[in-house]
Amino acid sequence: MVWTEATGGHAVHDAWAEGFRQGLTGDGSPVGQVVTFRPIELPDPLPRMPGAIIGADPTRDVRAHCCFVDVDLRMSWREVAGMVRDALDAAHASSVSSLLVAPFVPSITGTDAYLDELW
C-alpha cells in the first residue's frame, strides 16, 4: 500500500499515478497490478468521518495505491522496495509526496493463518 498526496491538484496526481502504475508493472516486474483509489465526497445524509485523512479536508488530493505482487514477496522484497523507492523519489521532485508506504500479506479467509505473527 502506498498513500500519496499532491499539492498540484488532480491533474498532476492523475499523471503521476499513471506513471507510477506503468513503472511498477512493466515487463518482468514482480508487481502484477496497481490499483489507485481516490476518495470521493459522499452525499448527505451520510455522516462524515471527523479526524480521518479521507474526508477530513476535501481540498487535499490523497490517493491510495494498492500494489499486488505476483511472486512470493519474501523472495523479491528488495526489488519491489527499490522500484517503489525510485518512483517516490521522482514524485518528491514533483508536487506529490508519500504519506505512508506499508507492505501487507493478505489473510486467508476462514483460517487462523498468520494469527501467530501479529503479536
C-alpha positions, 0 to 999 in steps of 0.5 A: 500500500502506498498513500500519496498526496499532491499539492498540484491538484488532480491533474498532476496526481492523475499523471503521476499515478499513471506513471507510477502504475506503468513503472511498477508493472512493466515487463518482468516486474514482480508487481502484477497490478496497481490499483489507485483509489481516490476518495470521493465526497459522499452525499448527505445524509451520510455522516462524515468521518471527523479526524480521518485523512479521507474526508477530513479536508476535501481540498487535499488530493490523497490517493491510495495505491494498492500494489499486488505482487505476483511472486512470493514477496519474501523472495523479491522484497528488495526489488519491489522496495527499490522500484517503489523507492525510485518512483517516490523519489521522482514524485518528491521532485514533483508536487506529490509526496508519500504519506505512508508506504506499508507492505501487507500479506493478505489473510486467508479467509476462514483460517487462523493463518498468520494469527501467530505473527501479529503479536 
